[in-house]
């Protein structure tokens, strides 16, 4: 089941104080970016944040699940979606850690 755009836009609005939040449709679902770094997926109208040590420490009671069959587990965010400050803090910490570990790759122009 593909995610509804209304849910994606709601999630993006909840995170907006974390930085420039954008989304891209990917295989019927959505990838979420903060300041150009992919940090989450929305699949089946559920939010999955890339797992990081900072994210796990912030959440404390972590619920992990794969966003789609065969995927590695991500941090599944359910109850805290209505808390803008909480979700923005999680995104900031996640992106900060990801930007240290994931080199940005540039696509070659054809």
MODELLER restraints for C-alpha pairs under 7 A, 6 or more apart:
rsr = mdl.restraints
at = mdl.atoms
rsr.add(forms.Gaussian(group=physical.xy_distance, feature=features.Distance(at['CA:1:A'], at['CA:44:A']), mean=5.67, stdev=0.5))
rsr.add(forms.Gaussian(group=physical.xy_distance, feature=features.Distance(at['CA:2:A'], at['CA:28:A']), mean=5.49, stdev=0.5))
rsr.add(forms.Gaussian(group=physical.xy_distance, feature=features.Distance(at['CA:2:A'], at['CA:29:A']), mean=5.73, stdev=0.5))
rsr.add(forms.Gaussian(group=physical.xy_distance, feature=features.Distance(at['CA:2:A'], at['CA:43:A']), mean=6.82, stdev=0.5))
rsr.add(forms.Gaussian(group=physical.xy_distance, feature=features.Distance(at['CA:2:A'], at['CA:44:A']), mean=5.50, stdev=0.5))
rsr.add(forms.Gaussian(group=physical.xy_distance, feature=features.Distance(at['CA:3:A'], at['CA:29:A']), mean=5.79, stdev=0.5))
rsr.add(forms.Gaussian(group=physical.xy_distance, feature=features.Distance(at['CA:3:A'], at['CA:42:A']), mean=6.94, stdev=0.5))
rsr.add(forms.Gaussian(group=physical.xy_distance, feature=features.Distance(at['CA:3:A'], at['CA:43:A']), mean=5.80, stdev=0.5))
rsr.add(forms.Gaussian(group=physical.xy_distance, feature=features.Distance(at['CA:3:A'], at['CA:44:A']), mean=4.77, stdev=0.5))
rsr.add(forms.Gaussian(group=physical.xy_distance, feature=features.Distance(at['CA:3:A'], at['CA:45:A']), mean=4.72, stdev=0.5))
rsr.add(forms.Gaussian(group=physical.xy_distance, feature=features.Distance(at['CA:4:A'], at['CA:45:A']), mean=6.51, stdev=0.5))
rsr.add(forms.Gaussian(group=physical.xy_distance, feature=features.Distance(at['CA:7:A'], at['CA:45:A']), mean=6.32, stdev=0.5))
rsr.add(forms.Gaussian(group=physical.xy_distance, feature=features.Distance(at['CA:8:A'], at['CA:42:A']), mean=6.85, stdev=0.5))
rsr.add(forms.Gaussian(group=physical.xy_distance, feature=features.Distance(at['CA:12:A'], at['CA:21:A']), mean=6.25, stdev=0.5))
rsr.add(forms.Gaussian(group=physical.xy_distance, feature=features.Distance(at['CA:14:A'], at['CA:84:A']), mean=4.78, stdev=0.5))
rsr.add(forms.Gaussian(group=physical.xy_distance, feature=features.Distance(at['CA:14:A'], at['CA:87:A']), mean=6.97, stdev=0.5))
rsr.add(forms.Gaussian(group=physical.xy_distance, feature=features.Distance(at['CA:15:A'], at['CA:84:A']), mean=6.20, stdev=0.5))
rsr.add(forms.Gaussian(group=physical.xy_distance, feature=features.Distance(at['CA:15:A'], at['CA:87:A']), mean=6.02, stdev=0.5))
rsr.add(forms.Gaussian(group=physical.xy_distance, feature=features.Distance(at['CA:15:A'], at['CA:88:A']), mean=4.68, stdev=0.5))
rsr.add(forms.Gaussian(group=physical.xy_distance, feature=features.Distance(at['CA:17:A'], at['CA:88:A']), mean=6.01, stdev=0.5))
rsr.add(forms.Gaussian(group=physical.xy_distance, feature=features.Distance(at['CA:18:A'], at['CA:88:A']), mean=4.79, stdev=0.5))
rsr.add(forms.Gaussian(group=physical.xy_distance, feature=features.Distance(at['CA:18:A'], at['CA:89:A']), mean=6.76, stdev=0.5))
rsr.add(forms.Gaussian(group=physical.xy_distance, feature=features.Distance(at['CA:18:A'], at['CA:91:A']), mean=6.27, stdev=0.5))
rsr.add(forms.Gaussian(group=physical.xy_distance, feature=features.Distance(at['CA:18:A'], at['CA:92:A']), mean=5.44, stdev=0.5))
rsr.add(forms.Gaussian(group=physical.xy_distance, feature=features.Distance(at['CA:19:A'], at['CA:34:A']), mean=5.88, stdev=0.5))
rsr.add(forms.Gaussian(group=physical.xy_distance, feature=features.Distance(at['CA:19:A'], at['CA:35:A']), mean=5.98, stdev=0.5))
rsr.add(forms.Gaussian(group=physical.xy_distance, feature=features.Distance(at['CA:20:A'], at['CA:34:A']), mean=5.39, stdev=0.5))
rsr.add(forms.Gaussian(group=physical.xy_distance, feature=features.Distance(at['CA:20:A'], at['CA:35:A']), mean=4.95, stdev=0.5))
rsr.add(forms.Gaussian(group=physical.xy_distance, feature=features.Distance(at['CA:21:A'], at['CA:33:A']), mean=5.55, stdev=0.5))
rsr.add(forms.Gaussian(group=physical.xy_distance, feature=features.Distance(at['CA:21:A'], at['CA:34:A']), mean=4.61, stdev=0.5))
rsr.add(forms.Gaussian(group=physical.xy_distance, feature=features.Distance(at['CA:21:A'], at['CA:35:A']), mean=6.50, stdev=0.5))
rsr.add(forms.Gaussian(group=physical.xy_distance, feature=features.Distance(at['CA:22:A'], at['CA:32:A']), mean=5.89, stdev=0.5))
rsr.add(forms.Gaussian(group=physical.xy_distance, feature=features.Distance(at['CA:22:A'], at['CA:33:A']), mean=5.18, stdev=0.5))
rsr.add(forms.Gaussian(group=physical.xy_distance, feature=features.Distance(at['CA:22:A'], at['CA:34:A']), mean=6.57, stdev=0.5))
rsr.add(forms.Gaussian(group=physical.xy_distance, feature=features.Distance(at['CA:23:A'], at['CA:30:A']), mean=6.37, stdev=0.5))
rsr.add(forms.Gaussian(group=physical.xy_distance, feature=features.Distance(at['CA:23:A'], at['CA:31:A']), mean=5.53, stdev=0.5))
rsr.add(forms.Gaussian(group=physical.xy_distance, feature=features.Distance(at['CA:23:A'], at['CA:32:A']), mean=4.46, stdev=0.5))
rsr.add(forms.Gaussian(group=physical.xy_distance, feature=features.Distance(at['CA:23:A'], at['CA:33:A']), mean=5.95, stdev=0.5))
rsr.add(forms.Gaussian(group=physical.xy_distance, feature=features.Distance(at['CA:24:A'], at['CA:30:A']), mean=5.49, stdev=0.5))
rsr.add(forms.Gaussian(group=physical.xy_distance, feature=features.Distance(at['CA:24:A'], at['CA:31:A']), mean=5.29, stdev=0.5))
rsr.add(forms.Gaussian(group=physical.xy_distance, feature=features.Distance(at['CA:24:A'], at['CA:32:A']), mean=6.66, stdev=0.5))
rsr.add(forms.Gaussian(group=physical.xy_distance, feature=features.Distance(at['CA:25:A'], at['CA:31:A']), mean=6.44, stdev=0.5))
rsr.add(forms.Gaussian(group=physical.xy_distance, feature=features.Distance(at['CA:29:A'], at['CA:42:A']), mean=6.18, stdev=0.5))
rsr.add(forms.Gaussian(group=physical.xy_distance, feature=features.Distance(at['CA:29:A'], at['CA:43:A']), mean=5.38, stdev=0.5))
rsr.add(forms.Gaussian(group=physical.xy_distance, feature=features.Distance(at['CA:30:A'], at['CA:41:A']), mean=5.68, stdev=0.5))
rsr.add(forms.Gaussian(group=physical.xy_distance, feature=features.Distance(at['CA:30:A'], at['CA:42:A']), mean=5.16, stdev=0.5))
rsr.add(forms.Gaussian(group=physical.xy_distance, feature=features.Distance(at['CA:30:A'], at['CA:43:A']), mean=6.77, stdev=0.5))
rsr.add(forms.Gaussian(group=physical.xy_distance, feature=features.Distance(at['CA:31:A'], at['CA:38:A']), mean=6.71, stdev=0.5))
rsr.add(forms.Gaussian(group=physical.xy_distance, feature=features.Distance(at['CA:31:A'], at['CA:40:A']), mean=6.02, stdev=0.5))
rsr.add(forms.Gaussian(group=physical.xy_distance, feature=features.Distance(at['CA:31:A'], at['CA:41:A']), mean=4.59, stdev=0.5))
rsr.add(forms.Gaussian(group=physical.xy_distance, feature=features.Distance(at['CA:31:A'], at['CA:42:A']), mean=6.47, stdev=0.5))
rsr.add(forms.Gaussian(group=physical.xy_distance, feature=features.Distance(at['CA:32:A'], at['CA:38:A']), mean=5.70, stdev=0.5))
rsr.add(forms.Gaussian(group=physical.xy_distance, feature=features.Distance(at['CA:32:A'], at['CA:39:A']), mean=6.06, stdev=0.5))
rsr.add(forms.Gaussian(group=physical.xy_distance, feature=features.Distance(at['CA:32:A'], at['CA:40:A']), mean=5.03, stdev=0.5))
rsr.add(forms.Gaussian(group=physical.xy_distance, feature=features.Distance(at['CA:32:A'], at['CA:41:A']), mean=5.76, stdev=0.5))
rsr.add(forms.Gaussian(group=physical.xy_distance, feature=features.Distance(at['CA:33:A'], at['CA:39:A']), mean=5.63, stdev=0.5))
rsr.add(forms.Gaussian(group=physical.xy_distance, feature=features.Distance(at['CA:33:A'], at['CA:40:A']), mean=6.97, stdev=0.5))
rsr.add(forms.Gaussian(group=physical.xy_distance, feature=features.Distance(at['CA:37:A'], at['CA:95:A']), mean=6.85, stdev=0.5))
rsr.add(forms.Gaussian(group=physical.xy_distance, feature=features.Distance(at['CA:39:A'], at['CA:49:A']), mean=6.00, stdev=0.5))
rsr.add(forms.Gaussian(group=physical.xy_distance, feature=features.Distance(at['CA:39:A'], at['CA:50:A']), mean=5.45, stdev=0.5))
rsr.add(forms.Gaussian(group=physical.xy_distance, feature=features.Distance(at['CA:39:A'], at['CA:95:A']), mean=6.42, stdev=0.5))
rsr.add(forms.Gaussian(group=physical.xy_distance, feature=features.Distance(at['CA:40:A'], at['CA:48:A']), mean=5.45, stdev=0.5))
rsr.add(forms.Gaussian(group=physical.xy_distance, feature=features.Distance(at['CA:40:A'], at['CA:49:A']), mean=4.22, stdev=0.5))
rsr.add(forms.Gaussian(group=physical.xy_distance, feature=features.Distance(at['CA:40:A'], at['CA:50:A']), mean=5.51, stdev=0.5))
rsr.add(forms.Gaussian(group=physical.xy_distance, feature=features.Distance(at['CA:41:A'], at['CA:47:A']), mean=6.09, stdev=0.5))
rsr.add(forms.Gaussian(group=physical.xy_distance, feature=features.Distance(at['CA:41:A'], at['CA:48:A']), mean=5.14, stdev=0.5))
rsr.add(forms.Gaussian(group=physical.xy_distance, feature=features.Distance(at['CA:41:A'], at['CA:49:A']), mean=6.50, stdev=0.5))
rsr.add(forms.Gaussian(group=physical.xy_distance, feature=features.Distance(at['CA:42:A'], at['CA:48:A']), mean=6.14, stdev=0.5))
rsr.add(forms.Gaussian(group=physical.xy_distance, feature=features.Distance(at['CA:43:A'], at['CA:67:A']), mean=5.92, stdev=0.5))
rsr.add(forms.Gaussian(group=physical.xy_distance, feature=features.Distance(at['CA:47:A'], at['CA:76:A']), mean=6.02, stdev=0.5))
rsr.add(forms.Gaussian(group=physical.xy_distance, feature=features.Distance(at['CA:47:A'], at['CA:77:A']), mean=5.51, stdev=0.5))
rsr.add(forms.Gaussian(group=physical.xy_distance, feature=features.Distance(at['CA:48:A'], at['CA:67:A']), mean=6.39, stdev=0.5))
rsr.add(forms.Gaussian(group=physical.xy_distance, feature=features.Distance(at['CA:48:A'], at['CA:74:A']), mean=5.50, stdev=0.5))
rsr.add(forms.Gaussian(group=physical.xy_distance, feature=features.Distance(at['CA:48:A'], at['CA:75:A']), mean=5.34, stdev=0.5))
rsr.add(forms.Gaussian(group=physical.xy_distance, feature=features.Distance(at['CA:48:A'], at['CA:76:A']), mean=4.67, stdev=0.5))
rsr.add(forms.Gaussian(group=physical.xy_distance, feature=features.Distance(at['CA:48:A'], at['CA:77:A']), mean=6.18, stdev=0.5))
rsr.add(forms.Gaussian(group=physical.xy_distance, feature=features.Distance(at['CA:49:A'], at['CA:74:A']), mean=5.70, stdev=0.5))
rsr.add(forms.Gaussian(group=physical.xy_distance, feature=features.Distance(at['CA:49:A'], at['CA:75:A']), mean=4.97, stdev=0.5))
rsr.add(forms.Gaussian(group=physical.xy_distance, feature=features.Distance(at['CA:49:A'], at['CA:76:A']), mean=6.54, stdev=0.5))
rsr.add(forms.Gaussian(group=physical.xy_distance, feature=features.Distance(at['CA:50:A'], at['CA:74:A']), mean=5.28, stdev=0.5))
rsr.add(forms.Gaussian(group=physical.xy_distance, feature=features.Distance(at['CA:50:A'], at['CA:75:A']), mean=6.27, stdev=0.5))
rsr.add(forms.Gaussian(group=physical.xy_distance, feature=features.Distance(at['CA:51:A'], at['CA:74:A']), mean=5.41, stdev=0.5))
rsr.add(forms.Gaussian(group=physical.xy_distance, feature=features.Distance(at['CA:51:A'], at['CA:75:A']), mean=5.66, stdev=0.5))
rsr.add(forms.Gaussian(group=physical.xy_distance, feature=features.Distance(at['CA:52:A'], at['CA:94:A']), mean=6.19, stdev=0.5))
rsr.add(forms.Gaussian(group=physical.xy_distance, feature=features.Distance(at['CA:52:A'], at['CA:97:A']), mean=6.94, stdev=0.5))
rsr.add(forms.Gaussian(group=physical.xy_distance, feature=features.Distance(at['CA:54:A'], at['CA:93:A']), mean=6.02, stdev=0.5))
rsr.add(forms.Gaussian(group=physical.xy_distance, feature=features.Distance(at['CA:54:A'], at['CA:94:A']), mean=6.28, stdev=0.5))
rsr.add(forms.Gaussian(group=physical.xy_distance, feature=features.Distance(at['CA:54:A'], at['CA:97:A']), mean=6.97, stdev=0.5))
rsr.add(forms.Gaussian(group=physical.xy_distance, feature=features.Distance(at['CA:55:A'], at['CA:90:A']), mean=6.06, stdev=0.5))
rsr.add(forms.Gaussian(group=physical.xy_distance, feature=features.Distance(at['CA:55:A'], at['CA:93:A']), mean=6.47, stdev=0.5))
rsr.add(forms.Gaussian(group=physical.xy_distance, feature=features.Distance(at['CA:55:A'], at['CA:94:A']), mean=5.63, stdev=0.5))
rsr.add(forms.Gaussian(group=physical.xy_distance, feature=features.Distance(at['CA:56:A'], at['CA:62:A']), mean=6.28, stdev=0.5))
rsr.add(forms.Gaussian(group=physical.xy_distance, feature=features.Distance(at['CA:58:A'], at['CA:90:A']), mean=6.81, stdev=0.5))
rsr.add(forms.Gaussian(group=physical.xy_distance, feature=features.Distance(at['CA:62:A'], at['CA:75:A']), mean=6.80, stdev=0.5))
rsr.add(forms.Gaussian(group=physical.xy_distance, feature=features.Distance(at['CA:63:A'], at['CA:75:A']), mean=5.95, stdev=0.5))
rsr.add(forms.Gaussian(group=physical.xy_distance, feature=features.Distance(at['CA:63:A'], at['CA:76:A']), mean=5.58, stdev=0.5))
rsr.add(forms.Gaussian(group=physical.xy_distance, feature=features.Distance(at['CA:64:A'], at['CA:73:A']), mean=5.55, stdev=0.5))
rsr.add(forms.Gaussian(group=physical.xy_distance, feature=features.Distance(at['CA:64:A'], at['CA:74:A']), mean=5.38, stdev=0.5))
rsr.add(forms.Gaussian(group=physical.xy_distance, feature=features.Distance(at['CA:64:A'], at['CA:75:A']), mean=4.63, stdev=0.5))
rsr.add(forms.Gaussian(group=physical.xy_distance, feature=features.Distance(at['CA:64:A'], at['CA:76:A']), mean=5.37, stdev=0.5))
rsr.add(forms.Gaussian(group=physical.xy_distance, feature=features.Distance(at['CA:65:A'], at['CA:73:A']), mean=4.60, stdev=0.5))
rsr.add(forms.Gaussian(group=physical.xy_distance, feature=features.Distance(at['CA:65:A'], at['CA:74:A']), mean=5.56, stdev=0.5))
rsr.add(forms.Gaussian(group=physical.xy_distance, feature=features.Distance(at['CA:65:A'], at['CA:75:A']), mean=6.60, stdev=0.5))
rsr.add(forms.Gaussian(group=physical.xy_distance, feature=features.Distance(at['CA:65:A'], at['CA:76:A']), mean=6.06, stdev=0.5))
rsr.add(forms.Gaussian(group=physical.xy_distance, feature=features.Distance(at['CA:66:A'], at['CA:72:A']), mean=5.47, stdev=0.5))
rsr.add(forms.Gaussian(group=physical.xy_distance, feature=features.Distance(at['CA:66:A'], at['CA:73:A']), mean=4.10, stdev=0.5))
rsr.add(forms.Gaussian(group=physical.xy_distance, feature=features.Distance(at['CA:66:A'], at['CA:74:A']), mean=5.74, stdev=0.5))
rsr.add(forms.Gaussian(group=physical.xy_distance, feature=features.Distance(at['CA:67:A'], at['CA:74:A']), mean=6.78, stdev=0.5))
rsr.add(forms.Gaussian(group=physical.xy_distance, feature=features.Distance(at['CA:80:A'], at['CA:87:A']), mean=6.93, stdev=0.5))
rsr.add(forms.Gaussian(group=physical.xy_distance, feature=features.Distance(at['CA:81:A'], at['CA:87:A']), mean=6.67, stdev=0.5))
